[in-house]
Amino acid sequence: METRIDIWTFTDVKIGQMDLTGYSVEATDGSIGKIDEATNEVGGSYIIVDTGPWIFGKHVVLPGGVVDHVDTEEKKVYVSRTKDEIKNAPEFDPDRGIDETYRNEVGGYYSGRNA
């Protein structure tokens, strides 16, 4: 039987119970910005990261399933992706929001399959 990981659910239930707004985000190879918004819905969890000057002030959406762990003392969220992987993800348009099409694009990108 194959184990399926839901890319839109935090891997640790405790993470879904935290307010991550304002935490710094660390990719596997360095800092990418700060969390502007986080949702804790089961099957719909994600963080929106303000990348600041890293990619010209854009925002990126990271599904909850890419969050590896959280350091509450340092207020840092560690994700299991590189800066390049995050930079090349489908672009987030705040005016469009996270509709089903965008969610499928992002989910497919981060889970390694084409949506």
C-alpha positions as CSV (number, residue, x, y, z in Angstrom):
1,M,0.0,0.0,0.0
2,E,1.4,3.4,-1.0
3,T,1.6,6.1,1.6
4,R,0.4,9.4,0.2
5,I,1.6,12.7,1.7
6,D,-0.8,15.6,1.4
7,I,1.3,18.5,0.3
8,W,-1.4,20.9,1.7
9,T,-1.2,19.6,5.3
10,F,1.6,20.3,7.8
11,T,3.6,17.2,8.5
12,D,3.5,17.9,12.3
13,V,0.0,18.6,13.7
14,K,1.6,21.0,16.3
15,I,2.7,23.3,13.5
16,G,-0.9,23.8,12.5
17,Q,-1.7,25.1,16.0
18,M,0.9,27.9,15.9
19,D,0.6,31.4,14.7
20,L,3.6,31.6,12.3
21,T,2.9,35.2,11.1
22,G,6.2,37.2,11.2
23,Y,8.5,34.1,11.5
24,S,11.5,34.0,9.2
25,V,11.6,31.2,6.6
26,E,14.7,29.2,5.9
27,A,15.1,27.1,2.7
28,T,17.6,24.3,2.8
29,D,20.2,26.8,1.4
30,G,19.4,30.0,3.1
31,S,16.8,32.6,4.2
32,I,13.9,33.5,1.8
33,G,11.9,36.0,3.8
34,K,9.2,36.3,6.4
35,I,5.7,34.9,6.7
36,D,2.9,37.3,5.9
37,E,0.1,34.9,6.4
38,A,-0.5,31.3,7.4
39,T,-3.5,29.0,7.3
40,N,-4.0,25.9,9.4
41,E,-6.8,24.1,7.5
42,V,-6.3,20.4,7.3
43,G,-5.8,19.7,3.6
44,G,-5.5,23.4,2.9
45,S,-2.5,24.6,5.0
46,Y,0.0,27.0,3.5
47,I,2.2,29.9,4.3
48,I,2.6,33.1,2.2
49,V,6.1,34.4,2.4
50,D,7.2,38.0,1.7
51,T,10.5,37.5,0.0
52,G,11.6,41.1,0.4
53,P,14.6,42.0,-1.8
54,W,15.5,38.3,-2.4
55,I,13.1,38.1,-5.4
56,F,12.2,41.8,-5.7
57,G,9.5,41.9,-3.0
58,K,7.3,39.2,-4.4
59,H,5.2,36.8,-2.3
60,V,5.4,33.0,-2.6
61,V,3.0,30.4,-1.4
62,L,4.4,27.3,0.2
63,P,2.1,24.4,1.0
64,G,2.1,23.2,4.6
65,G,3.7,19.9,3.5
66,V,7.0,21.5,2.7
67,V,7.4,22.9,6.2
68,D,10.0,20.6,7.8
69,H,10.1,22.1,11.3
70,V,9.7,25.2,13.4
71,D,12.1,26.8,15.9
72,T,9.8,28.8,18.2
73,E,12.7,30.3,20.2
74,E,14.3,31.8,17.0
75,K,11.0,32.3,15.3
76,K,12.1,30.4,12.2
77,V,10.3,28.1,9.9
78,Y,12.5,25.6,8.0
79,V,11.2,24.3,4.7
80,S,12.4,21.2,2.7
81,R,13.0,23.1,-0.6
82,T,15.9,25.1,-2.0
83,K,15.8,28.8,-2.8
84,D,15.8,28.0,-6.5
85,E,12.9,25.5,-6.2
86,I,10.9,28.2,-4.4
87,K,12.0,31.0,-6.8
88,N,10.8,28.8,-9.8
89,A,7.4,27.9,-8.3
90,P,4.2,29.1,-9.9
91,E,4.0,32.9,-9.2
92,F,1.5,34.1,-6.6
93,D,-0.8,36.9,-7.6
94,P,-2.5,38.4,-4.5
95,D,-5.3,39.8,-6.7
96,R,-6.1,36.3,-8.0
97,G,-5.6,34.6,-4.6
98,I,-5.4,30.9,-4.2
99,D,-8.1,29.5,-6.5
100,E,-8.4,25.9,-7.4
101,T,-6.3,26.3,-10.6
102,Y,-3.4,28.0,-8.7
103,R,-3.7,25.5,-5.9
104,N,-3.3,22.6,-8.4
105,E,-0.3,24.3,-10.1
106,V,1.5,24.8,-6.8
107,G,0.5,21.4,-5.4
108,G,1.7,19.7,-8.6
109,Y,5.0,21.7,-8.6
110,Y,5.9,20.9,-5.0
111,S,4.8,17.3,-5.0
112,G,6.9,16.7,-8.1
113,R,4.1,15.8,-10.5
114,N,2.4,17.8,-13.2
115,A,-1.1,18.9,-12.2
